[in-house]
Amino acid sequence: MTASQPGPQSSPAVGVWAGPLFPDRHRWPVKLSYGAVILAPFQPRDWEEWSLVRQRNQAWLAPWEATDPVPRERRSPRQLFSRQRRETKAGSLAPWVIRYGETSRTPLIGQCTISNITFGAARSGSIGYWIDQAYAGRGLMPAAVALATDYAMQVMGLHRIEICIRPENAASLRVVEKLGFRYEGSRPRYLHIAGDWRDHHCFALDASETAGGLLARLPPKPSRGLGAAADSAARQSQ
Ligand SMILES: CC(C)(COP(=O)(O)OP(=O)(O)OC[C@H]1O[C@@H](n2cnc3c(N)ncnc32)[C@H](O)[C@@H]1OP(=O)(O)O)[C@@H](O)C(=O)NCCC(=O)NCCS
């Protein structure tokens, strides 16, 4: 993989790279892809499709969802989106939706976001993610996280990426295990998830541990060839 060659531009606003070829410098919005896995900047036009996928996956996502510990400060999804826009503009957030496919039909199947981006002496960020249940178990999230981490380190110049996971979340623990994230320790009552303060296991990688990039640690490119569940989910989202 080369990190220095900019790819062709498909539109003036968003750079598109057919493979894991990254631009020389970070400029948001940026669209990245690896095989059929696409990280596309979260745009207002994604709202409707995002809402449908989220509704369909409510029970699947609920145990792992961030909740607001102060009920009177609870925000609607639209208010959360405006906060997201402000943070993106300030450079502390890189919110991507995950799309999947190699043709013009690339349904929205999840999210992968780098939050708490700080520069100065830390140069770090935290990754959070979810995927549509119909697309689970195909190695798509490891590919999305590898793409985001490689971009963060090779282009944004971050030194460290962190991922914190509830100990009960076996599927998410597999994602960091597959990518070789290092266990750093546990944080008791770290985040308010599914209505209460939950313990988390924290994993991280810094630039000294990622020579060659995380994409190189993946099995061959995630391909198409989805099962019936994913096809039916994609039809429902259209
Ligand atoms: C965690 C999550 C993002 C993993 O994404 P993914 O693309 O399915 O990741 P993988 O394909 O690498 O699968 C990871 C593990 O999930 C489990 N898994 C496989 N198929 C599955 C399915 N259909 N349903 C549920 N879990 C499955 C397996 O243990 C798999 O590990 P394996 O490949 O060693 O068998 C996804 O399960 C998810 O979105 N869960 C709900 C939200 C969430 O937990 N977010 C993360 C919070 S930290």
The ligand as an ORCA input file, in Angstrom:
! r2SCAN-3c Opt
* xyz 0 1
  C     -19.085     -5.610     16.917
  C     -19.455     -5.575     15.451
  C     -19.233     -4.167     14.938
  C     -18.555     -6.568     14.682
  O     -18.670     -6.337     13.275
  P     -18.505     -7.504     12.189
  O     -18.369     -6.859     10.871
  O     -19.589     -8.500     12.354
  O     -17.127     -8.159     12.642
  P     -16.592     -9.628     12.231
  O     -17.182    -10.057     10.956
  O     -15.126     -9.558     12.371
  O     -17.177    -10.596     13.363
  C     -16.731    -10.484     14.707
  C     -17.333    -11.635     15.534
  O     -18.749    -11.505     15.593
  C     -19.328    -12.814     15.765
  N     -20.310    -13.045     14.707
  C     -20.147    -13.620     13.502
  N     -21.297    -13.639     12.815
  C     -22.215    -13.052     13.588
  C     -23.590    -12.776     13.434
  N     -24.248    -13.087     12.317
  N     -24.217    -12.136     14.435
  C     -23.555    -11.798     15.547
  N     -22.251    -12.021     15.754
  C     -21.586    -12.656     14.793
  C     -18.197    -13.810     15.662
  O     -17.784    -14.120     16.986
  C     -17.123    -13.003     14.948
  O     -15.821    -13.465     15.245
  P     -15.168    -14.593     14.256
  O     -14.987    -13.938     12.929
  O     -13.913    -14.959     14.943
  O     -16.164    -15.734     14.167
  C     -20.945     -5.973     15.257
  O     -21.154     -7.223     15.888
  C     -21.918     -4.945     15.819
  O     -22.198     -3.949     15.187
  N     -22.473     -5.196     17.008
  C     -23.456     -4.309     17.606
  C     -22.909     -2.916     17.958
  C     -21.599     -2.984     18.695
  O     -21.337     -3.903     19.457
  N     -20.737     -1.984     18.480
  C     -19.422     -1.939     19.089
  C     -19.457     -1.322     20.416
  S     -17.822     -1.338     21.143
*
